[in-house]
Amino acid sequence: MRKDRLDAAGVAMLLGVQLILGLNQVVVKLVNAGLQPVFFAGLRSALAVAFLWAWMVWRGRPPRFSRAALGPGLLIGAVFAAEFLCLFVALDLTTVGRASVIMYSMPVWFAILAHYGLAERVTPQKALGLGLAFAGCAWAILSRGAGGGGSLAGDLCALGAALGWAVTAYIARRPVMRAEGAEMQLFWMVLVSAPILLLAAPLFGPLIRDLAPIHLLGLVFQSVVVVCGGFILWLWLMSVYPSSTVASFSFLTPVLAVFLGWAIFGESLSPAILVALGLVAAGIVLINRAAAPQSARG
């Protein structure tokens, strides 16, 4: 049932989703120690196909493929593969905090695509938010020598992931994929991305690193909790509560990721990264109050 305001249950679920998405980057960095990043991303998508199929069958809506969705479905899956290839490699090269701050510049790139392709005009308030988020992303990349602990290659991979996320959100908002619904969109993403990532993985080095049981637990957590739990719950919340209110909570994800990276990996909370985080978070709030993107991941 559609609701016109956020209630206590909605707030609790939103905070839970943001915590899951904030943990996402932490778990990726942890599992990267045992599995090569691209191989890990491919395994995650492959497992998610099985879990998501079971979920959709249990819901009485098994995956159905239409001829009209074939082209857009293959495209959204290929872009999804590129997005997570970039993100998982980024978390191998740079810190959780930096990758998250740069990744969450996504609303900037989505708003530009939506302005020209979806007739979602950039209002003055949204333009201010875009400027703040872009400044935060640029500040994070340029502050590597200010105690940020990152690398240019890792930061640029995180930026590539943000661009990929924006393009997948854009494709999902186009008429054909929008008619498919959120669950089927996600099914196309994991179904197509799994073989692409697994075939590309040998190009990035040995598939197995120092594998331990905790890395396998992290893989299952990513496939079940993040992909089939966090993503679907977020999309469900967007369908029940006002989308601008729900999407405005996304500023919490990079905040949580920065502090989780500090708490778990001892990453630096340098003034530069905190300034970048503040700019990106403020930009996300302004952008989403103006017009909320309909897709969110991390």
DRENDO-1510 file (C-alpha; in Angstrom, 1 decimal, always signed):
<recs>
REC; n; res; u; v; w
REC; 1; MET; +0.0; +0.0; +0.0 .
REC; 2; ARG; +1.4; +3.4; -1.0 .
REC; 3; LYS; +2.0; +5.8; +1.9 .
REC; 4; ASP; +2.3; +9.6; +1.7 .
REC; 5; ARG; +4.8; +9.9; +4.6 .
REC; 6; LEU; +7.6; +8.0; +6.3 .
REC; 7; ASP; +6.4; +6.0; +9.5 .
REC; 8; ALA; +8.5; +4.4; +12.2 .
REC; 9; ALA; +8.7; +1.1; +10.4 .
REC; 10; GLY; +9.9; +2.8; +7.2 .
REC; 11; VAL; +12.6; +4.7; +9.2 .
REC; 12; ALA; +13.8; +1.4; +10.8 .
REC; 13; MET; +13.9; -0.4; +7.4 .
REC; 14; LEU; +15.7; +2.6; +5.8 .
REC; 15; LEU; +18.3; +2.7; +8.5 .
REC; 16; GLY; +18.8; -1.1; +8.1 .
REC; 17; VAL; +19.2; -0.8; +4.3 .
REC; 18; GLN; +21.8; +2.0; +4.7 .
REC; 19; LEU; +23.8; +0.0; +7.2 .
REC; 20; ILE; +23.8; -3.0; +4.8 .
REC; 21; LEU; +24.9; -0.7; +1.9 .
REC; 22; GLY; +27.5; +0.9; +4.1 .
REC; 23; LEU; +28.8; -2.6; +5.1 .
REC; 24; ASN; +28.9; -3.5; +1.4 .
REC; 25; GLN; +32.2; -1.8; +0.6 .
REC; 26; VAL; +33.7; -3.1; +3.9 .
REC; 27; VAL; +32.8; -6.7; +3.0 .
REC; 28; VAL; +34.1; -6.3; -0.5 .
REC; 29; LYS; +37.5; -5.1; +0.8 .
REC; 30; LEU; +37.6; -7.9; +3.3 .
REC; 31; VAL; +36.8; -10.6; +0.8 .
REC; 32; ASN; +39.3; -9.2; -1.8 .
REC; 33; ALA; +42.1; -10.5; +0.5 .
REC; 34; GLY; +40.9; -14.1; -0.3 .
REC; 35; LEU; +39.4; -13.8; -3.8 .
REC; 36; GLN; +40.6; -11.8; -6.8 .
REC; 37; PRO; +38.2; -8.8; -7.1 .
REC; 38; VAL; +36.7; -9.5; -10.5 .
REC; 39; PHE; +36.4; -13.2; -9.8 .
REC; 40; PHE; +34.6; -12.4; -6.5 .
REC; 41; ALA; +32.2; -10.0; -8.4 .
REC; 42; GLY; +31.4; -12.7; -10.9 .
REC; 43; LEU; +30.8; -15.3; -8.2 .
REC; 44; ARG; +28.6; -12.9; -6.4 .
REC; 45; SER; +26.4; -12.3; -9.4 .
REC; 46; ALA; +26.3; -16.1; -10.2 .
REC; 47; LEU; +25.1; -16.9; -6.7 .
REC; 48; ALA; +22.6; -13.9; -6.7 .
REC; 49; VAL; +21.0; -15.4; -9.9 .
REC; 50; ALA; +20.1; -18.5; -7.9 .
REC; 51; PHE; +18.9; -16.7; -4.8 .
REC; 52; LEU; +16.9; -14.1; -6.8 .
REC; 53; TRP; +15.3; -16.8; -8.9 .
REC; 54; ALA; +14.2; -18.7; -5.8 .
REC; 55; TRP; +12.9; -15.4; -4.3 .
REC; 56; MET; +10.8; -14.6; -7.4 .
REC; 57; VAL; +9.4; -18.1; -7.7 .
REC; 58; TRP; +8.5; -18.0; -4.0 .
REC; 59; ARG; +6.7; -14.7; -4.6 .
REC; 60; GLY; +4.8; -16.3; -7.4 .
REC; 61; ARG; +6.5; -14.2; -10.1 .
REC; 62; PRO; +9.2; -16.3; -11.7 .
REC; 63; PRO; +11.5; -14.6; -14.2 .
REC; 64; ARG; +9.9; -14.1; -17.6 .
REC; 65; PHE; +11.8; -12.9; -20.6 .
REC; 66; SER; +10.2; -10.8; -23.3 .
REC; 67; ARG; +11.6; -10.2; -26.8 .
REC; 68; ALA; +11.3; -6.4; -26.3 .
REC; 69; ALA; +13.5; -6.5; -23.2 .
REC; 70; LEU; +16.3; -8.6; -24.7 .
REC; 71; GLY; +18.4; -5.7; -26.0 .
REC; 72; PRO; +17.9; -3.4; -23.0 .
REC; 73; GLY; +18.4; -6.4; -20.6 .
REC; 74; LEU; +21.7; -7.4; -22.1 .
REC; 75; LEU; +22.8; -3.8; -22.1 .
REC; 76; ILE; +21.9; -3.1; -18.4 .
REC; 77; GLY; +23.6; -6.4; -17.4 .
REC; 78; ALA; +26.8; -5.5; -19.3 .
REC; 79; VAL; +26.9; -2.0; -17.7 .
REC; 80; PHE; +26.2; -3.6; -14.3 .
REC; 81; ALA; +29.2; -5.9; -14.9 .
REC; 82; ALA; +31.4; -2.9; -15.7 .
REC; 83; GLU; +30.2; -1.0; -12.7 .
REC; 84; PHE; +31.1; -3.7; -10.3 .
REC; 85; LEU; +34.3; -4.6; -12.0 .
REC; 86; CYS; +35.4; -1.0; -11.3 .
REC; 87; LEU; +34.1; -0.9; -7.8 .
REC; 88; PHE; +35.6; -4.2; -6.7 .
REC; 89; VAL; +39.0; -3.3; -8.2 .
REC; 90; ALA; +38.7; +0.2; -6.7 .
REC; 91; LEU; +38.3; -1.3; -3.2 .
REC; 92; ASP; +41.5; -3.4; -3.9 .
REC; 93; LEU; +43.5; -0.2; -4.6 .
REC; 94; THR; +42.0; +2.5; -2.4 .
REC; 95; THR; +40.3; +2.9; +0.9 .
REC; 96; VAL; +36.7; +2.1; +1.8 .
REC; 97; GLY; +36.0; +5.7; +2.7 .
REC; 98; ARG; +37.5; +7.2; -0.5 .
REC; 99; ALA; +35.8; +4.6; -2.8 .
REC; 100; SER; +32.4; +5.3; -1.1 .
REC; 101; VAL; +32.6; +9.1; -1.3 .
REC; 102; ILE; +33.6; +8.9; -5.0 .
REC; 103; MET; +31.0; +6.2; -5.8 .
REC; 104; TYR; +28.2; +8.3; -4.3 .
REC; 105; SER; +28.9; +11.1; -6.8 .
REC; 106; MET; +26.5; +9.0; -8.9 .
REC; 107; PRO; +23.6; +11.5; -8.5 .
REC; 108; VAL; +25.6; +14.0; -10.4 .
REC; 109; TRP; +26.0; +11.8; -13.5 .
REC; 110; PHE; +22.5; +10.4; -13.3 .
REC; 111; ALA; +21.0; +13.9; -13.2 .
REC; 112; ILE; +22.9; +14.9; -16.3 .
REC; 113; LEU; +21.7; +11.8; -18.1 .
REC; 114; ALA; +18.1; +12.4; -16.9 .
REC; 115; HIS; +18.2; +16.0; -17.9 .
REC; 116; TYR; +18.9; +15.1; -21.5 .
REC; 117; GLY; +17.3; +11.7; -21.8 .
REC; 118; LEU; +14.4; +11.6; -19.4 .
REC; 119; ALA; +13.2; +15.3; -19.5 .
REC; 120; GLU; +14.0; +15.6; -15.7 .
REC; 121; ARG; +15.1; +19.2; -15.7 .
REC; 122; VAL; +17.9; +20.5; -13.5 .
REC; 123; THR; +16.4; +23.0; -11.1 .
REC; 124; PRO; +18.4; +25.7; -9.3 .
REC; 125; GLN; +18.3; +23.6; -6.1 .
REC; 126; LYS; +19.4; +20.5; -7.9 .
REC; 127; ALA; +22.1; +22.4; -9.7 .
REC; 128; LEU; +23.5; +23.5; -6.3 .
REC; 129; GLY; +23.4; +19.9; -5.1 .
REC; 130; LEU; +25.2; +18.7; -8.3 .
REC; 131; GLY; +27.9; +21.3; -7.7 .
REC; 132; LEU; +28.4; +20.3; -4.1 .
REC; 133; ALA; +28.6; +16.6; -4.9 .
REC; 134; PHE; +30.9; +17.1; -7.9 .
REC; 135; ALA; +33.2; +19.3; -5.7 .
REC; 136; GLY; +33.3; +16.6; -3.0 .
REC; 137; CYS; +34.2; +13.9; -5.6 .
REC; 138; ALA; +36.9; +16.1; -7.1 .
REC; 139; TRP; +38.2; +17.0; -3.6 .
REC; 140; ALA; +38.4; +13.3; -2.7 .
REC; 141; ILE; +40.4; +12.5; -5.8 .
REC; 142; LEU; +42.8; +15.5; -5.5 .
REC; 143; SER; +43.4; +15.0; -1.7 .
REC; 144; ARG; +45.3; +11.7; -2.0 .
REC; 145; GLY; +48.5; +13.3; -0.6 .
REC; 146; ALA; +46.6; +14.8; +2.4 .
REC; 147; GLY; +46.5; +11.7; +4.6 .
REC; 148; GLY; +43.7; +10.1; +2.5 .
REC; 149; GLY; +45.6; +6.8; +1.8 .
REC; 150; GLY; +44.3; +6.3; -1.7 .
REC; 151; SER; +45.7; +5.7; -5.1 .
REC; 152; LEU; +44.8; +7.5; -8.4 .
REC; 153; ALA; +44.0; +4.2; -10.1 .
REC; 154; GLY; +41.7; +3.2; -7.3 .
REC; 155; ASP; +40.0; +6.6; -7.2 .
REC; 156; LEU; +39.4; +6.6; -10.9 .
REC; 157; CYS; +38.0; +3.0; -10.8 .
REC; 158; ALA; +35.5; +4.2; -8.1 .
REC; 159; LEU; +34.6; +7.1; -10.4 .
REC; 160; GLY; +34.0; +4.6; -13.2 .
REC; 161; ALA; +31.7; +2.6; -10.9 .
REC; 162; ALA; +29.7; +5.8; -10.2 .
REC; 163; LEU; +29.3; +6.4; -13.9 .
REC; 164; GLY; +28.3; +2.8; -14.4 .
REC; 165; TRP; +25.7; +3.0; -11.6 .
REC; 166; ALA; +24.3; +6.2; -13.2 .
REC; 167; VAL; +24.0; +4.5; -16.6 .
REC; 168; THR; +22.2; +1.4; -15.1 .
REC; 169; ALA; +19.8; +3.7; -13.3 .
REC; 170; TYR; +19.2; +5.5; -16.6 .
REC; 171; ILE; +18.5; +2.3; -18.5 .
REC; 172; ALA; +16.2; +1.1; -15.8 .
REC; 173; ARG; +14.1; +4.3; -16.1 .
REC; 174; ARG; +13.7; +3.9; -19.9 .
REC; 175; PRO; +10.2; +2.7; -20.9 .
REC; 176; VAL; +11.1; -1.0; -21.7 .
REC; 177; MET; +13.0; -1.8; -18.6 .
REC; 178; ARG; +10.8; +0.3; -16.4 .
REC; 179; ALA; +7.9; -2.0; -17.5 .
REC; 180; GLU; +9.9; -5.0; -16.4 .
REC; 181; GLY; +9.8; -4.0; -12.8 .
REC; 182; ALA; +12.5; -3.8; -10.2 .
REC; 183; GLU; +13.0; -7.6; -9.5 .
REC; 184; MET; +13.3; -8.4; -13.2 .
REC; 185; GLN; +15.7; -5.5; -13.8 .
REC; 186; LEU; +17.9; -6.9; -11.1 .
REC; 187; PHE; +17.6; -10.4; -12.5 .
REC; 188; TRP; +18.8; -9.2; -15.9 .
REC; 189; MET; +21.8; -7.4; -14.2 .
REC; 190; VAL; +23.1; -10.4; -12.3 .
REC; 191; LEU; +22.2; -12.9; -15.0 .
REC; 192; VAL; +24.2; -11.1; -17.7 .
REC; 193; SER; +27.0; -9.8; -15.5 .
REC; 194; ALA; +27.9; -13.2; -14.0 .
REC; 195; PRO; +29.4; -14.7; -17.2 .
REC; 196; ILE; +31.0; -11.4; -18.3 .
REC; 197; LEU; +32.8; -11.0; -15.0 .
REC; 198; LEU; +33.8; -14.7; -14.7 .
REC; 199; LEU; +35.3; -14.7; -18.2 .
REC; 200; ALA; +37.1; -11.4; -17.6 .
REC; 201; ALA; +38.5; -12.5; -14.2 .
REC; 202; PRO; +41.6; -14.4; -15.4 .
REC; 203; LEU; +42.9; -11.1; -17.0 .
REC; 204; PHE; +43.3; -9.6; -13.6 .
REC; 205; GLY; +45.6; -12.2; -12.0 .
REC; 206; PRO; +45.2; -15.4; -10.0 .
REC; 207; LEU; +41.6; -16.2; -9.0 .
REC; 208; ILE; +42.4; -17.3; -5.5 .
REC; 209; ARG; +44.5; -15.4; -3.0 .
REC; 210; ASP; +44.7; -16.2; +0.7 .
REC; 211; LEU; +41.3; -17.8; +0.9 .
REC; 212; ALA; +39.8; -18.5; +4.4 .
REC; 213; PRO; +36.2; -19.3; +5.6 .
REC; 214; ILE; +35.5; -15.7; +6.4 .
REC; 215; HIS; +35.9; -14.8; +2.8 .
REC; 216; LEU; +33.3; -17.4; +1.7 .
REC; 217; LEU; +30.9; -16.1; +4.4 .
REC; 218; GLY; +31.5; -12.6; +2.9 .
REC; 219; LEU; +30.7; -13.9; -0.5 .
REC; 220; VAL; +27.4; -15.4; +0.7 .
REC; 221; PHE; +26.6; -12.2; +2.6 .
REC; 222; GLN; +27.1; -10.1; -0.6 .
REC; 223; SER; +24.9; -12.4; -2.7 .
REC; 224; VAL; +22.1; -12.9; -0.3 .
REC; 225; VAL; +22.0; -9.9; +2.1 .
REC; 226; VAL; +23.3; -7.1; -0.2 .
REC; 227; VAL; +22.0; -8.0; -3.6 .
REC; 228; CYS; +18.9; -10.0; -2.9 .
REC; 229; GLY; +18.1; -8.3; +0.4 .
REC; 230; GLY; +19.3; -4.7; +0.4 .
REC; 231; PHE; +18.7; -3.9; -3.2 .
REC; 232; ILE; +15.2; -5.4; -3.3 .
REC; 233; LEU; +14.2; -3.9; +0.1 .
REC; 234; TRP; +15.4; -0.5; -1.1 .
REC; 235; LEU; +13.4; -0.7; -4.3 .
REC; 236; TRP; +10.3; -1.9; -2.3 .
REC; 237; LEU; +10.7; +1.1; +0.0 .
REC; 238; MET; +10.8; +3.4; -3.0 .
REC; 239; SER; +7.5; +1.9; -4.2 .
REC; 240; VAL; +5.7; +2.4; -0.9 .
REC; 241; TYR; +7.0; +5.6; +0.5 .
REC; 242; PRO; +7.7; +9.0; -1.2 .
REC; 243; SER; +10.7; +8.4; -3.4 .
REC; 244; SER; +12.3; +11.8; -2.6 .
REC; 245; THR; +12.2; +11.0; +1.2 .
REC; 246; VAL; +13.5; +7.5; +0.8 .
REC; 247; ALA; +16.3; +8.6; -1.6 .
REC; 248; SER; +17.4; +11.4; +0.7 .
REC; 249; PHE; +18.5; +8.8; +3.2 .
REC; 250; SER; +21.2; +7.6; +0.7 .
REC; 251; PHE; +23.5; +10.3; +2.1 .
REC; 252; LEU; +24.0; +8.0; +5.2 .
REC; 253; THR; +25.7; +5.3; +3.1 .
REC; 254; PRO; +29.0; +7.1; +2.4 .
REC; 255; VAL; +28.9; +8.4; +6.0 .
REC; 256; LEU; +28.6; +4.9; +7.4 .
REC; 257; ALA; +31.2; +3.5; +5.0 .
REC; 258; VAL; +33.8; +6.1; +5.9 .
REC; 259; PHE; +33.4; +5.4; +9.7 .
REC; 260; LEU; +33.2; +1.7; +9.2 .
REC; 261; GLY; +36.4; +1.8; +7.2 .
REC; 262; TRP; +38.0; +3.8; +10.1 .
REC; 263; ALA; +36.7; +1.4; +12.7 .
REC; 264; ILE; +37.4; -1.9; +11.0 .
REC; 265; PHE; +40.5; -1.2; +8.8 .
REC; 266; GLY; +42.0; +1.7; +10.7 .
REC; 267; GLU; +41.6; +4.1; +7.7 .
REC; 268; SER; +42.5; +7.7; +8.2 .
REC; 269; LEU; +39.7; +10.2; +9.0 .
REC; 270; SER; +41.7; +13.0; +7.5 .
REC; 271; PRO; +40.1; +16.5; +7.3 .
REC; 272; ALA; +40.3; +16.3; +3.5 .
REC; 273; ILE; +38.1; +13.1; +3.3 .
REC; 274; LEU; +35.7; +14.5; +5.9 .
REC; 275; VAL; +35.3; +17.7; +3.8 .
REC; 276; ALA; +34.7; +15.6; +0.7 .
REC; 277; LEU; +32.2; +13.4; +2.5 .
REC; 278; GLY; +30.3; +16.5; +3.8 .
REC; 279; LEU; +30.1; +18.0; +0.3 .
REC; 280; VAL; +28.9; +14.8; -1.3 .
REC; 281; ALA; +26.3; +14.1; +1.5 .
REC; 282; ALA; +24.9; +17.7; +1.2 .
REC; 283; GLY; +24.8; +17.4; -2.6 .
REC; 284; ILE; +22.9; +14.1; -2.4 .
REC; 285; VAL; +20.3; +15.6; +0.0 .
REC; 286; LEU; +19.7; +18.6; -2.3 .
REC; 287; ILE; +19.5; +16.5; -5.5 .
REC; 288; ASN; +17.1; +14.0; -4.0 .
REC; 289; ARG; +14.8; +16.6; -2.5 .
REC; 290; ALA; +14.5; +18.0; -6.0 .
REC; 291; ALA; +14.0; +14.7; -7.9 .
REC; 292; ALA; +14.9; +11.3; -6.6 .
REC; 293; PRO; +16.7; +8.7; -8.7 .
REC; 294; GLN; +14.7; +5.4; -8.7 .
REC; 295; SER; +17.7; +3.1; -8.3 .
REC; 296; ALA; +20.2; +2.8; -5.5 .
REC; 297; ARG; +23.1; +0.2; -4.8 .
REC; 298; GLY; +26.8; +0.1; -3.4 .
</recs>
